[in-house]
Amino acid sequence: MDVSIIETSGLGDRSYLISAGEIGAVVDPQRDIDRVLKLAAERGVRITHVLETHIHNDYVTGGLELSRAVNAEYVVPAGDDLGYQRRAVTDGDIVDAGAFRFQVMHTPGHTRHHVSYVLRDPDNTAVGVFTGGSMLFGTTGRTDLVGEEHTDELTHAQYHSVRRLAEELPAETKVYPTHGFGSFCTATPASGDESTIGRERTSNPALTQDEQAYVDELLAGLAAYPAYYAHMGVINRAGPAPVDLSMPERVDPDELRRRIDAGEWVVDLRERTAFAAGHLGGTLGFELSGSFVTYLGWLYTWGAPLTLIGESEEQVLDARRELVRIGIDDLDGAAVGEIHTLVAGTELRSYRVADFSALARRRDEQQVTVLDVRQANEFDESHIDGAVNIALHELAGRLGEVPEGEVWVHCASGYRSSIAASMIDAPERSVVLVNDEFDRARGLGLTT
């Protein structure tokens, strides 16, 4: 048997292709199923089963479309009212793929009906377990996505689910989680790139702490999660539409300016320092890199007209691929080319990019506003003395709290602050983007 990993780093998730001989099965596929189909073709396998560990809250599943495309059995945990046919499985069920099979284990916590799939070879030996949002690498999935009123109950359930996995499976069983590689679905940051049941017994808080200590620590550590999560479960229960990865309609400079002036969402995908050096006033800078889709989805007004600006069609297509993963399917167009060719008679805006050393020198000269757009828990741990804290996901509703004049905006690494800088850029402000690691601020003695 072979277990191939399909990374979706922008969302912090993994999907899996399990194969033996000419037979394959897929666990928790993302929306852009062409990646799965390509890998299956390279492996020379026919996908006979598509399995979901749970109804996902952080992305739109590709499971339904994939199962239909390859005529595979679609396996989903029982309990949810879904808008499509599937095989609903419960604890103890067996999904037999011939050369290998999956044993279903009910592991509630991340969601109420969550299951894990124990991968067993022809000798019935457990060689791996696909844990979805249950047991992660050195942590567990968060338990507050179903509703605040269920969080305490589900946190206790998560503790017992992870304990059950550790008690019933051999130490050498490999652990294959869906979440935990930067995903907001984790209760605390995951650690490492691989693990086994034996390793988790010595490192996972659900296995090293007593129940109440685990519950208290998990609940205390829960921070805000992306607003678009509210739409994912709805889409996944109804049944996602087939994916569209085609190039959006091209938009000329005059139409682009009309959309900006109308207050529509116009997103510039270029690198953050390129945006700072020259951009169309009224556009938002979301650099197409690791955290792009998480933060755009978090801030985006769901259903609003959305136009992209890219340096190339390839860049726009890459962005579209990321956006469909969270259900943003309807793009109103894209403008492509060098930014100076898209101005339509207007002046480009710009602002300064600096580091924490420059901020330290500037603060020695005069008082300036420092805007910290990290989350409140990050700010509470350590922050620059006198900084104004408005988390990025709250900034649109609190722009009136950002002072006029010179504003230096920072986060932990520069990505979130680059988005914030584009949001507060206005004639009455002199914006400076701090494109630097926050640890440098600590080293310079800027932090409390």
Secondary structure, 3 states (H helix, E strand, C coil): CEEEEEEECCCCEEEEEEEECCEEEEECCECCCHHHHHHHHHHCCEEEEEECCCCCCCCCECHHHHHHHHCCEEEEECCCCCCCCCEEECCCCEEECCCCEEEEEECCCCCCCCEEEEEECCCCCEEEEEEECCECCCCEECCCCCCHHHHHHHHHHHHHHHHHHHHHCCCCCEEEECECCCCCCECCCCCCCCCEHHHHHHHCHHHHCCHHHHHHHHHHHCCCCCCCHHHHHHHHHHCCCCCCCCCCCECCHHHHHHHHHCCCEEEECCCHHHHHHCEECCCEECCCCCCHHHHHHHHCCCCCCEEEEECCHHHHHHHHHHHHCCCCCCCCEEEECCHHHHCCCCCEECCEEECHHHHHHHHHHCCCEEEECCCHHHHHHCCECCCEECCHHHHHHHHHHCCCEEEEEECCCCHHHHHHHHHHCCCCEEEEEECCCHHHHHHCCCEC
